[in-house]
Amino acid sequence: MKVKNKLAGMLAFVLLLCAVIVPMSVMAASDPDNGDWEAESVTLRNTSEAELMVRSGSINNVGFGFFEDENPFTAEQTWSHGYPWDPREGAAKGTDRIMLGTGYTGENLDGYSMQWEQDAEGAATRAIELKYDAKGIAVDNAMLQICVDDFQAINWGSHFSVTLNGKDAPFISEVLNHIDQTGPVVQIISIEIPQRFYSDIASGSLSVYINETTGLGDGFAIDFVKLLVNYSRSAYISTVEGVVRDEYGNPMAGATVRVLGTKNVVKTGPNGQFTAEVVSGLNAFRASKDGYIEAYDFTIAPAGKTVSINDLWMIPGKGQPDTNYSYFADGDAWSDASVWATAELEKAESMGLIPDSLYGEDLTKPVTRAEFAAVAVKVYESLTGAKALPALNNPFRDTQDVEVLKAYNANLVAGLSADRFAPNVLLNREQAATMLTRAFKKATIVGWSLANDGSFKLTYTKTGTFADDAKISSWAKESVYFMAANGIIAGTGNNNFSPRAITPAEEAANYASATREQALVIAVRMVENLK
């Protein structure tokens, strides 16, 4: 270890000497998506990437600057800077400085840790703080981009934890713990923030805290942190392809490959191959399949290019559960749910199909018209990849629910009258089938609308007639049998569909009302079977 430290010290001296001899061009760049690169704090509205962009830390290669016309967002290799270095005066908190975990013992593993010797107090990691005005923004999605420098968990056996506003964020740490970014260069990682953190984002204050938990001297640095709220698409996209193999080298068809830090999941083809679209930068991948231990690898994906990752090899054994997006914040995604629905509800969570109105709720309860409208919007957005927008003019006097207005604007719902939506009225099964069929039509049929619905007929093979067919409303029959034919909504037993309450006694007992968990289960099946 001492020899290694001496070699690191010699290399550090050489790099520092090079930093003095070879001057950097500290570019005073600016662009519409990021603002002034030299500014330590920037907030922008309605960029080409997102409704809100917030950045803490200047874009300057941890203080060393970039060559002219060099852009770190393209993920092209940046200039190797000198190290170690003193914390940069005036830098945003937690940026442009070498940091170590709070348990740092003083042992040097890399050239970065040499900066601090035994100075545990000076070395301690700092949180990166983002402060901004979020008024008027309803958070529909969020992405966090972190420009990282010299994270070497694979090489040194270090381990990183991350919190957002003090809450555990394993969807970020899973990336940092499966890369070996030896540096000294900066690279951008892009992380999808799960829905349970949206209230934190909407608060206008987000604290990102990265800590190394073993006490090892694995020094690291952050150039900047960038938050994108209601992002439509990153300005820089790349493609990564690879192959998953078993222990004998045979290609593994049907394996699951996920881009770490995201819910971006693909399946391998018959030759074990996969292709994933990613945000340009440093991306890590996880391959898994029942009966095998999961495998990981990472690569740098430059903008607009297709790169190949090393083959992912898996050996037989009991793998670890994948990251569960239901448990990233205090409380679960639901307070109560039926055992039969749990597996598909977890899918609904991972697919982003659970609207805010149902988070933490008892999902065994009947679903209201407003709640189901929100589910229908999620399905529509998943099928199209587009963001639903609320109607500018609200026709309803009994609700101002933005999800209802999105569903109305997309022609997924209509009112019970011209000015009444009845948001709290319970939804029955034939209404649920009809609303989701409209989402499918809107997403797949050019020119379709509620006004001309009769002009468009769906193509499907009717598998049979329900015993209570006569009880299904005429306007709902096509939707009911379309859903049944595609395995989305099943009957209730004895070949009955149970479309709605018919008698006063049935209505009093909520007969045939769809439950919240049923709504989410059929939403999952819609996306899985029809996307």
MIDO-473154 format. One line per field, with one value per residue (C-alpha): residue number from 0; residue in three letters; x negated, y negated, z negated. Coordinates in pm, 1 decimal, m for minus. Each point is the difference from the previous one (the first is absolute). Layout:
seq = (NUM:...)
type = (ala:...)
c1 = (X:...)
c2 = (Y:...)
c3 = (Z:...)
END
This chain:
seq = (0:1:2:3:4:5:6:7:8:9:10:11:12:13:14:15:16:17:18:19:20:21:22:23:24:25:26:27:28:29:30:31:32:33:34:35:36:37:38:39:40:41:42:43:44:45:46:47:48:49:50:51:52:53:54:55:56:57:58:59:60:61:62:63:64:65:66:67:68:69:70:71:72:73:74:75:76:77:78:79:80:81:82:83:84:85:86:87:88:89:90:91:92:93:94:95:96:97:98:99:100:101:102:103:104:105:106:107:108:109:110:111:112:113:114:115:116:117:118:119:120:121:122:123:124:125:126:127:128:129:130:131:132:133:134:135:136:137:138:139:140:141:142:143:144:145:146:147:148:149:150:151:152:153:154:155:156:157:158:159:160:161:162:163:164:165:166:167:168:169:170:171:172:173:174:175:176:177:178:179:180:181:182:183:184:185:186:187:188:189:190:191:192:193:194:195:196:197:198:199:200:201:202:203:204:205:206:207:208:209:210:211:212:213:214:215:216:217:218:219:220:221:222:223:224:225:226:227:228:229:230:231:232:233:234:235:236:237:238:239:240:241:242:243:244:245:246:247:248:249:250:251:252:253:254:255:256:257:258:259:260:261:262:263:264:265:266:267:268:269:270:271:272:273:274:275:276:277:278:279:280:281:282:283:284:285:286:287:288:289:290:291:292:293:294:295:296:297:298:299:300:301:302:303:304:305:306:307:308:309:310:311:312:313:314:315:316:317:318:319:320:321:322:323:324:325:326:327:328:329:330:331:332:333:334:335:336:337:338:339:340:341:342:343:344:345:346:347:348:349:350:351:352:353:354:355:356:357:358:359:360:361:362:363:364:365:366:367:368:369:370:371:372:373:374:375:376:377:378:379:380:381:382:383:384:385:386:387:388:389:390:391:392:393:394:395:396:397:398:399:400:401:402:403:404:405:406:407:408:409:410:411:412:413:414:415:416:417:418:419:420:421:422:423:424:425:426:427:428:429:430:431:432:433:434:435:436:437:438:439:440:441:442:443:444:445:446:447:448:449:450:451:452:453:454:455:456:457:458:459:460:461:462:463:464:465:466:467:468:469:470:471:472:473:474:475:476:477:478:479:480:481:482:483:484:485:486:487:488:489:490:491:492:493:494:495:496:497:498:499:500:501:502:503:504:505:506:507:508:509:510:511:512:513:514:515:516:517:518:519:520:521:522:523:524:525:526:527:528:529:530)
type = (met:lys:val:lys:asn:lys:leu:ala:gly:met:leu:ala:phe:val:leu:leu:leu:cys:ala:val:ile:val:pro:met:ser:val:met:ala:ala:ser:asp:pro:asp:asn:gly:asp:trp:glu:ala:glu:ser:val:thr:leu:arg:asn:thr:ser:glu:ala:glu:leu:met:val:arg:ser:gly:ser:ile:asn:asn:val:gly:phe:gly:phe:phe:glu:asp:glu:asn:pro:phe:thr:ala:glu:gln:thr:trp:ser:his:gly:tyr:pro:trp:asp:pro:arg:glu:gly:ala:ala:lys:gly:thr:asp:arg:ile:met:leu:gly:thr:gly:tyr:thr:gly:glu:asn:leu:asp:gly:tyr:ser:met:gln:trp:glu:gln:asp:ala:glu:gly:ala:ala:thr:arg:ala:ile:glu:leu:lys:tyr:asp:ala:lys:gly:ile:ala:val:asp:asn:ala:met:leu:gln:ile:cys:val:asp:asp:phe:gln:ala:ile:asn:trp:gly:ser:his:phe:ser:val:thr:leu:asn:gly:lys:asp:ala:pro:phe:ile:ser:glu:val:leu:asn:his:ile:asp:gln:thr:gly:pro:val:val:gln:ile:ile:ser:ile:glu:ile:pro:gln:arg:phe:tyr:ser:asp:ile:ala:ser:gly:ser:leu:ser:val:tyr:ile:asn:glu:thr:thr:gly:leu:gly:asp:gly:phe:ala:ile:asp:phe:val:lys:leu:leu:val:asn:tyr:ser:arg:ser:ala:tyr:ile:ser:thr:val:glu:gly:val:val:arg:asp:glu:tyr:gly:asn:pro:met:ala:gly:ala:thr:val:arg:val:leu:gly:thr:lys:asn:val:val:lys:thr:gly:pro:asn:gly:gln:phe:thr:ala:glu:val:val:ser:gly:leu:asn:ala:phe:arg:ala:ser:lys:asp:gly:tyr:ile:glu:ala:tyr:asp:phe:thr:ile:ala:pro:ala:gly:lys:thr:val:ser:ile:asn:asp:leu:trp:met:ile:pro:gly:lys:gly:gln:pro:asp:thr:asn:tyr:ser:tyr:phe:ala:asp:gly:asp:ala:trp:ser:asp:ala:ser:val:trp:ala:thr:ala:glu:leu:glu:lys:ala:glu:ser:met:gly:leu:ile:pro:asp:ser:leu:tyr:gly:glu:asp:leu:thr:lys:pro:val:thr:arg:ala:glu:phe:ala:ala:val:ala:val:lys:val:tyr:glu:ser:leu:thr:gly:ala:lys:ala:leu:pro:ala:leu:asn:asn:pro:phe:arg:asp:thr:gln:asp:val:glu:val:leu:lys:ala:tyr:asn:ala:asn:leu:val:ala:gly:leu:ser:ala:asp:arg:phe:ala:pro:asn:val:leu:leu:asn:arg:glu:gln:ala:ala:thr:met:leu:thr:arg:ala:phe:lys:lys:ala:thr:ile:val:gly:trp:ser:leu:ala:asn:asp:gly:ser:phe:lys:leu:thr:tyr:thr:lys:thr:gly:thr:phe:ala:asp:asp:ala:lys:ile:ser:ser:trp:ala:lys:glu:ser:val:tyr:phe:met:ala:ala:asn:gly:ile:ile:ala:gly:thr:gly:asn:asn:asn:phe:ser:pro:arg:ala:ile:thr:pro:ala:glu:glu:ala:ala:asn:tyr:ala:ser:ala:thr:arg:glu:gln:ala:leu:val:ile:ala:val:arg:met:val:glu:asn:leu:lys)
c1 = (0.0:m284.2:m155.8:334.5:30.4:m348.4:81.8:322.4:m192.7:m250.6:283.8:177.9:m315.5:m34.7:362.5:m25.4:m311.8:187.1:286.2:m245.8:m182.4:307.6:249.5:369.6:243.3:256.5:290.3:253.1:274.7:373.7:290.6:382.7:32.3:m262.5:m43.8:m338.1:m241.6:m206.8:298.3:10.4:379.7:241.7:377.6:166.9:360.5:124.2:m327.6:m5.0:m59.2:241.0:255.6:m247.5:m379.7:m193.2:m378.4:m236.4:m368.2:m170.5:m68.7:m377.5:m169.2:m23.9:m168.9:m258.8:211.0:65.9:m162.4:179.7:317.5:m25.9:340.1:24.8:365.3:m105.0:m205.5:m303.5:m320.2:m87.2:m350.5:m175.3:m59.6:m263.6:50.6:20.0:112.7:116.2:375.9:91.6:92.1:350.6:116.1:351.0:13.7:m110.1:m144.1:m349.8:m169.5:m139.1:217.7:m12.3:256.3:82.1:m166.0:m332.9:m284.3:m288.8:m131.1:m74.2:120.2:m8.9:m161.9:310.4:m9.5:m359.4:143.1:113.1:m258.2:159.4:234.6:329.7:191.1:m113.2:52.0:359.7:253.2:240.7:359.5:78.6:292.6:249.5:230.6:257.8:351.3:232.0:325.1:248.7:m167.1:174.3:m277.3:70.6:m354.7:m352.3:m355.7:m317.9:m328.5:m318.5:m337.3:m223.0:m376.9:m205.0:251.1:m182.1:225.2:m93.7:m374.4:m29.7:298.7:144.5:374.9:208.6:333.7:215.1:288.1:238.5:127.5:m119.3:190.5:m180.0:m45.9:m135.8:93.4:m297.0:m244.2:55.7:m165.6:m292.5:m64.8:m15.0:m242.0:m377.6:m60.3:m372.9:m26.6:m125.0:279.4:362.6:293.4:374.1:237.5:376.7:246.2:379.5:150.1:290.0:342.4:m20.3:m254.9:218.5:123.2:m363.5:m69.2:314.2:m117.3:m265.6:m286.1:m196.5:m308.8:m217.0:m235.6:m254.1:m199.6:m262.1:98.3:m302.1:m253.4:m233.0:m205.3:185.1:3.9:268.8:127.3:313.3:m14.5:371.7:348.1:281.7:371.5:246.0:368.0:262.6:m268.3:111.5:m328.2:m364.4:m182.8:m250.7:101.8:m214.3:53.0:m166.9:9.6:m131.4:40.3:90.5:m159.6:11.7:m304.4:m77.2:13.2:339.9:221.2:290.6:332.3:265.7:m239.0:91.5:m243.4:58.8:m184.7:m96.7:151.5:299.7:306.2:m126.5:28.9:m53.8:5.3:m266.3:86.0:m55.8:m374.3:m27.6:m27.7:153.1:14.0:75.7:46.1:m173.2:m82.0:m353.4:m266.2:m111.6:259.5:5.1:204.2:144.3:85.1:221.8:199.1:167.9:m248.2:m305.8:m211.4:34.1:m287.9:m109.2:m211.3:m31.7:m108.6:m30.4:251.4:m82.4:292.5:152.0:m215.9:58.6:m248.7:m36.7:m30.4:m201.2:192.8:194.3:m70.9:235.1:m56.8:266.0:103.7:244.3:m4.8:75.1:334.8:m11.5:46.6:360.4:129.1:280.5:m223.0:m215.7:169.5:188.4:300.9:96.5:170.6:325.5:132.1:195.6:36.9:116.1:m261.3:113.0:m71.1:m340.2:m221.4:177.9:20.5:m379.1:m13.0:234.7:m239.6:m309.3:180.5:108.1:372.3:104.0:124.7:m64.1:364.1:m40.5:m342.0:13.8:374.0:199.5:14.8:273.7:251.6:220.1:m153.0:161.6:43.2:m271.1:m245.8:57.3:m36.8:m348.9:m76.6:123.4:m231.4:m296.1:92.8:35.6:m338.5:m163.2:151.1:m98.3:m316.2:152.4:101.5:375.3:92.6:302.6:282.0:m55.8:370.6:158.4:359.5:82.7:142.0:m60.9:m372.5:m329.5:m201.0:m287.4:1.6:369.4:m73.8:m282.6:231.8:271.2:m242.3:m119.8:359.2:m32.6:297.6:316.4:219.1:329.6:137.6:m145.7:m132.1:m4.8:m269.9:96.3:m358.6:94.0:254.8:m119.5:m99.0:147.9:m166.3:152.5:m96.4:m357.2:m16.6:132.4:m233.7:m311.8:113.9:20.2:m360.5:m100.8:195.5:m139.7:m354.2:25.5:269.5:m78.9:294.4:199.1:198.4:303.3:206.6:m71.1:m45.6:274.9:m202.3:m282.0:33.3:m262.6:m140.5:7.5:121.3:292.5:m69.5:359.5:306.1:40.5:300.7:113.7:m54.4:348.5:m102.7:m296.5:91.8:0.0:m258.1:m239.1:25.2:m279.7:m234.3:93.6:m59.2:m312.6:m145.9:103.3:m146.4:m336.1:m16.3:32.8:330.8:131.1:343.1:110.6:88.6:268.2:m74.6:140.1:m156.6:198.5:m0.4:190.1:245.1:347.9:223.0:11.4:m130.8:m296.6:m73.4:11.4:m252.1:m232.8:71.5:m220.6:m198.0:m359.0:m257.9:m314.6:m220.9:210.4:m44.5:m378.5:m17.2:189.8:m218.4:m308.6:159.4:94.3:m358.6:m149.6:244.8:63.8:m309.6)
c2 = (0.0:m240.3:67.8:m67.9:m327.5:m107.8:75.4:m193.8:m289.8:m1.1:9.5:m282.0:m212.4:65.5:m87.6:m314.9:m95.6:62.8:m215.1:m284.2:52.2:67.3:m279.8:71.0:m220.5:m85.2:m45.0:m269.0:199.5:m49.3:183.8:m17.3:332.2:m67.6:m375.8:m149.3:289.8:m206.5:m83.7:198.8:7.7:m14.5:44.3:m4.0:51.0:168.5:110.7:244.0:276.2:m75.3:m231.1:m79.2:31.9:m57.8:25.4:m25.4:m29.9:m149.0:209.6:m26.2:341.0:m33.5:m337.5:94.0:m111.6:156.8:m42.5:m237.0:154.1:298.2:108.2:247.3:75.9:175.4:248.2:m38.9:58.3:m311.1:m121.8:179.2:m260.8:m11.3:134.5:m36.7:m362.0:m245.8:m67.8:m273.1:m329.4:m113.7:340.2:112.9:211.7:357.8:m70.2:m41.7:152.6:343.1:174.1:322.9:181.7:m105.0:318.0:m74.2:153.6:m191.5:284.3:m107.1:226.5:m237.9:m325.8:m196.2:110.2:m125.1:m351.9:46.6:220.8:34.3:m299.5:185.8:m321.9:m172.9:314.8:60.2:8.5:m292.5:0.3:m176.1:m235.9:m104.5:m291.7:m121.7:m133.8:289.5:m196.4:87.1:328.3:336.1:258.6:277.6:133.1:m94.2:84.0:m69.8:m36.3:17.3:m79.0:242.6:29.3:303.0:239.7:335.9:236.4:299.8:m64.7:m78.4:181.0:m326.7:m43.9:m311.4:m97.8:m288.7:m189.8:m260.5:m234.1:254.6:292.2:305.2:m7.7:343.7:m66.5:m241.0:200.0:310.3:m188.0:m129.9:347.2:169.0:m224.6:m36.7:m354.6:m22.0:m361.1:m258.3:m93.0:m100.8:195.4:m51.1:259.2:m45.0:126.6:22.7:m119.1:221.1:m145.6:18.4:m286.1:m235.3:m184.8:m66.3:m137.1:m214.0:m151.1:m206.0:148.9:316.3:115.3:265.8:169.5:261.5:188.7:275.6:238.4:230.6:m263.8:88.6:m274.4:m4.2:m371.6:m137.1:m332.0:m153.6:m264.6:m90.3:140.0:m76.9:61.5:28.1:m21.1:112.4:82.9:101.1:138.9:m60.1:m196.8:284.9:361.7:306.3:370.2:286.9:358.9:318.5:372.8:200.7:345.4:291.7:153.7:205.9:m298.9:87.4:m298.4:m41.8:m89.6:m164.1:m149.0:m337.6:m288.5:m325.3:m329.7:m71.3:m307.2:26.0:212.2:53.5:378.6:210.9:374.5:196.5:152.6:357.6:m57.4:m159.5:m345.0:m322.4:m362.8:m285.2:m370.2:m203.0:m356.1:m67.8:36.9:266.9:280.4:322.3:312.9:293.0:336.7:246.1:319.1:244.5:262.1:m217.0:m250.0:m343.9:m154.8:m363.9:m210.2:m362.6:m208.3:m357.2:m76.6:m309.2:m195.6:128.1:312.3:371.1:169.9:363.3:104.9:301.1:327.9:43.0:349.2:158.3:313.4:221.6:m92.9:m205.1:m359.1:m307.8:m182.1:m291.6:m354.5:m45.0:m346.3:33.9:m49.6:m303.4:m228.1:20.8:227.7:248.3:m67.3:121.7:49.1:315.1:227.0:352.7:274.7:95.0:m354.2:m62.5:120.9:m213.8:m296.6:12.8:m6.9:m299.0:m177.6:82.2:m101.7:m334.1:78.4:m85.6:m360.9:m224.7:23.2:373.5:m2.2:133.0:73.2:314.7:152.9:248.2:m286.4:m91.7:m240.4:m335.5:m159.2:m255.1:265.0:217.7:m298.1:m44.4:368.3:m35.3:m297.4:209.2:275.3:m249.0:m156.7:344.2:110.8:m319.1:m111.0:m349.3:m221.7:m62.9:m365.5:m132.8:m180.7:m374.1:m67.1:209.6:88.8:156.0:m185.1:287.3:65.7:m173.6:323.4:m39.5:373.6:m16.3:m296.9:194.8:295.7:m231.0:m177.0:336.1:115.1:279.7:m118.5:m201.2:m157.3:135.5:m325.2:m301.5:m151.8:289.3:267.0:159.1:70.1:193.2:231.2:360.8:152.0:330.3:268.4:m88.8:m364.4:106.1:211.3:m287.9:m262.6:210.0:99.7:m368.5:m38.2:275.2:m156.2:m345.6:139.9:218.2:m131.1:m317.0:m238.5:176.1:m206.1:50.0:m195.2:241.8:318.2:179.6:m28.8:217.0:369.0:203.2:318.0:295.7:358.3:39.1:297.7:54.1:m171.2:m75.5:157.0:m345.8:m158.3:m151.6:m204.7:m159.6:m345.5:m24.1:m280.4:214.8:336.6:m54.7:m111.2:288.1:269.1:m170.6:4.5:361.0:109.0:m153.1:152.0:m335.7:24.8:344.6:106.2:26.1:370.7:220.8:m172.7:m328.3:m340.3:m188.3:m328.5:m219.8:m13.8:78.6:m0.4:m249.6:271.0:64.1:m370.2:m29.2:285.0:m158.3:297.9:12.8:m307.7:27.1:m14.9:m208.7:308.7:136.4:m332.9:19.0:368.7:m57.0:m304.9:224.2:256.3:m275.2:m116.8:351.0:146.6:m292.4:m219.6)
c3 = (0.0:m74.6:339.5:160.6:m190.6:107.1:362.9:m34.3:m148.5:286.6:252.4:m182.3:16.1:373.5:62.9:m206.7:193.8:324.3:m124.5:m44.7:331.0:215.4:m62.4:26.1:186.7:m266.7:234.9:m85.4:173.0:m10.5:160.7:m22.9:m185.8:m269.2:m20.0:m85.0:m59.4:m243.4:m221.6:m324.4:m13.2:293.1:30.8:342.5:108.8:319.1:153.9:291.2:m255.9:m282.7:m154.5:m278.1:m7.1:m321.5:m28.9:m295.7:86.0:302.5:310.3:m6.9:m37.7:m383.3:44.6:263.7:296.8:338.4:334.8:233.8:147.8:m235.8:m135.7:m291.8:84.1:319.6:m211.5:218.1:m200.6:m198.8:m73.5:m287.1:m266.2:m272.6:m352.0:m289.5:m21.6:m261.9:m30.3:247.5:m164.8:87.5:123.5:m86.9:m315.0:63.8:346.7:146.4:m304.2:m89.9:m258.5:m199.3:m209.9:m354.4:m132.0:172.5:m202.6:157.7:217.4:357.3:280.5:294.0:97.7:m96.0:m363.5:m27.5:m6.9:m358.7:m174.1:m348.1:34.0:m38.5:m70.1:316.9:206.7:m109.8:280.2:38.4:122.0:326.7:m53.3:267.9:m83.2:250.6:54.9:95.3:m15.9:271.7:89.7:m48.8:m6.6:250.9:28.9:m99.9:96.2:m194.6:186.4:m208.8:152.7:m192.5:m26.3:m115.5:m154.6:m30.5:m196.0:214.8:m20.5:m372.8:m147.1:m123.6:m39.6:50.7:m148.2:124.8:m155.2:138.1:m269.9:m254.0:156.4:130.1:378.6:102.4:363.6:3.6:m212.7:216.5:285.0:m205.7:m142.5:341.5:186.9:m3.9:113.9:m58.9:113.1:m28.4:240.1:m50.2:141.4:m28.3:m146.1:49.3:m260.8:12.7:m328.0:m118.7:m56.2:m378.2:7.7:202.9:m306.8:m97.0:346.3:m9.5:m330.3:179.3:m200.0:76.9:m191.3:166.9:m245.1:114.7:m263.5:14.3:m281.1:m52.1:m107.2:289.0:159.8:333.1:77.4:230.0:129.9:151.5:271.0:m6.4:m61.1:241.4:m62.9:289.4:m96.3:251.0:251.1:347.2:126.4:m75.9:265.2:39.1:64.4:73.3:66.8:m184.2:122.4:m154.3:m54.3:m310.7:m34.6:m241.7:m168.1:313.0:230.9:144.2:79.2:m243.3:156.4:m214.9:m256.0:m149.5:44.7:m188.0:32.5:m360.9:m158.1:231.5:67.7:356.2:45.2:311.8:69.2:184.2:336.2:121.0:31.1:m344.2:154.3:m130.8:105.4:m239.7:65.8:m271.7:m93.0:117.2:m265.3:m242.8:m8.1:m202.6:71.6:m195.3:161.1:m184.0:50.7:m234.9:m123.4:66.3:m191.1:154.7:197.6:36.2:233.1:109.7:295.8:121.9:275.2:209.6:143.3:323.3:6.4:m50.1:m230.6:m100.9:m361.6:m116.8:0.2:m323.6:m139.5:m252.3:m203.7:m160.6:m351.6:m200.2:115.4:m208.4:42.9:239.0:m121.1:m115.9:84.6:m256.1:m302.0:69.3:m250.1:m325.6:38.3:268.2:331.0:m159.5:m352.0:85.7:300.8:78.1:20.9:351.4:124.7:m161.0:286.3:258.3:m236.5:m32.0:378.9:m0.7:m235.6:206.3:322.5:m146.9:28.7:m357.4:m10.8:m297.5:m109.1:m73.1:m167.1:m353.4:27.8:m75.7:346.4:m89.1:m9.6:300.6:248.4:76.3:340.7:m75.5:m122.7:304.1:231.9:m147.7:67.1:358.1:49.6:m119.7:247.1:284.5:m76.2:m19.3:332.6:181.8:m178.8:1.7:m289.1:m36.3:m39.8:m191.8:177.1:m7.1:m64.1:m273.5:99.1:m337.5:m298.5:m245.8:41.7:71.1:m10.3:246.8:82.9:87.6:225.3:166.1:59.0:135.6:231.5:136.1:59.1:m255.9:m208.7:35.1:m262.2:m124.0:138.1:176.3:m323.2:m249.6:m25.1:m334.7:m110.6:m314.8:159.9:0.5:332.4:116.8:208.8:337.1:m48.3:m82.3:315.7:208.7:m140.9:57.0:348.9:78.9:m118.3:243.4:287.5:m66.4:m10.5:313.0:238.3:191.9:1.6:m272.3:m249.7:m218.8:249.3:287.4:m204.2:195.8:319.1:m134.3:m78.4:m180.7:148.5:m238.3:m24.9:m236.9:m225.4:m110.6:m141.6:m369.6:m167.5:m116.1:343.2:m10.7:m305.3:180.6:132.5:378.9:m1.0:m207.0:178.3:252.7:m278.7:m230.9:263.6:133.0:m351.6:m54.6:335.2:m91.7:m348.4:m175.0:m189.1:m91.8:m115.5:m362.2:m0.8:158.6:331.4:m130.4:61.8:m267.2:189.0:m246.4:m285.5:130.2:m307.5:m290.1:m231.4:228.3:17.2:m379.1:m26.3:261.5:223.8:307.6:m104.2:115.7:m279.7:2.2:24.7:287.3:177.5:m35.1:95.2:323.8:66.6:m20.9:232.9:244.4:28.0:2.6:253.9:232.9:m1.3)
END
